[in-house]
Amino acid sequence: MTAPAIELNGISKAFGPVQANKDISIRVMPGTIHGIIGENGAGKSTLMSILCGFYKADAGEIFINGTLTPIPDSQAAIRAGIGMVFQHFKLVQNFSVLENIILGVEEGALLRPSLAKARKELQHLADEYELRVDPDALIQDLSVGHQQRVEILKALYRKAQILILDEPTGVLTPAEADQLFRILERLRAEGKTIILITHKLREIMHITDTVSVMRRGQMTDTVKTKDTNPQQLAEMMVGRKVLLRVDKAPAQPGANVLEVDNLRVTDDDGVDRLKGISLNVRAGEILGIAGVAGNGQSHLMQVLGGITPGTGTVLLNGQELDLTGKSSDGRSRRKRGIAHVPEDRQHEGLIMDFSAWENTVFGYDDDPAYQANALLMDNGAIRAETAAKMERFDVRPPDPQLAAKNFSGGNQQKIVLAREIERNPDLLLVGQPTRGVDIGAIEFIHKRLVELRDAGKAILLVSVELEEILSLSDRIAVMFDGQIMGERLPGETDEKELGLLMAGVREEAA
């Protein structure tokens, strides 16, 4: 019989009182794509970090191709033929593609021979696996999809036969995700073994051969993908029946809460990012903004949230907002009744080294409820309130003292949502609410957004997930190149028509 490419026996890992992995065993066969799914905080990334040498297991054994293989550090993992593409890329932004490829595996003191060798090998890999990218381009100038290609090329350049991808489509457009799957299929055809960690059950069903399910640090089941379905997988992940669609009554919209007229933004390089945007959001409705990332959605949210200046007219409850002056910042927006869940939770929503309780008051720290006296904040009251929010939003672990960086991505998102939603805003700006979030948490977040809508609040939703836009929105506006291409009702359109609008096909033609 063929030996498994990877066999883990009895792997356990604890961080203080938190048991991240408990007696985990798994076999991954060579030349297959093996999915690993589970809720946020289930221990998936910890298990893969042990396999890649970033963490050392407290107990257990690792076999690679049938051979017992200790992996004390990342260099040992590379020698064992293991490469990992993380959810948040590990690239040096002001280095070129070529420099990132050889970083850590330079041969000798002189870089020129290493760079020449890497350039030749990169061309070979690009041709073989359709991973084409300009070797001299700076990482900071590449799209997210191309940055991910660089991460895969890094692993292949290091002769990886086992490739681990952690939430690989969390920041990709649908077209980029499709291209990634074609690359993974080609790698599988070439005999590479791939572990795919994802929350997206549709991707699991589409691309994997086998899927393992983790829950609360333990491996609960492994099944052939062809023998299961999304509903069964969701139940195995969460331990209960999960609603895979958004359950909501028809909207009962009221008066306009937000009115935007001829909104324009020009960036520091003189590029027009918003080109005369006009839209409105009413009380008691969700307006979804669909579009490929980079077509102005982020700038729209940043202007409305007080991060970026703009020109035009924006009214909130009939009162004009300052777009360029002293009262155009985020704090002023919050005082006017605007809450903002930014698209990038790690760079715009949280300070990763700060504790959860500190993160729950950002932007609201001048609230009288948080003041002990004229000089000091009541930290005890803030911690107590954070603990209550963590319970209501099912944040795991429910520890207000834990640094934001030590929570999984989905639990980081819940912290931001709890901070913003519980301020009872008139208008909620929410960007990519379920990016990198597990199926159970997606159900919870969608439910909270619908509850807020039903309470008469206005919600402006930006998401690259068309399925999410179609299921959550009461109206859909499509953006392309800084403009609104058209508006649709969810029940009167589909992904194909929205895709045409997202590609810049005018409303009449679509």
Secondary structure, DSSP 8 states (H G I E B T S, - for coil): ----SEEEEEEEEEETTEEEEEEEEEEE-TT-EEEEEE-TTSSHHHHHHHHTTSS--SEEEEEETTEE----SHHHHHHTTEEEE-SS----TTSBHHHHHHTT---SS-HHHHHHHHHHHHHHHHHHHT----TTSBGGGS-HHHHHHHHHHHHHHTT-SEEEEESTTTT--HHHHHHHHHHHHHHHHTT-EEEEE-S-HHHHHHH-SEEEEEETTEEEEEEEGGG--HHHHHHHHHSS----S---------SEEEEEEEEEEE-TTS-EEEEEEEEEEETTEEEEEE--TTSSHHHHHHHHTTSS--EEEEEETTEE--SSSTT-SHHHHHHTTEEEE-S-IIIII--TTSBHHHHTTTT-TT-GGGBSSSS-B-HHHHHHHHHHHHHHTT-SS--TTSBGGGS-HHHHHHHHHHHHHTT--SEEEEESTTTT--HHHHHHHHHHHHHHHHTT-EEEEE-S-HHHHHHH-SEEEEEETTEEEEEE-GGG--HHHHHHHHTT--TTT-
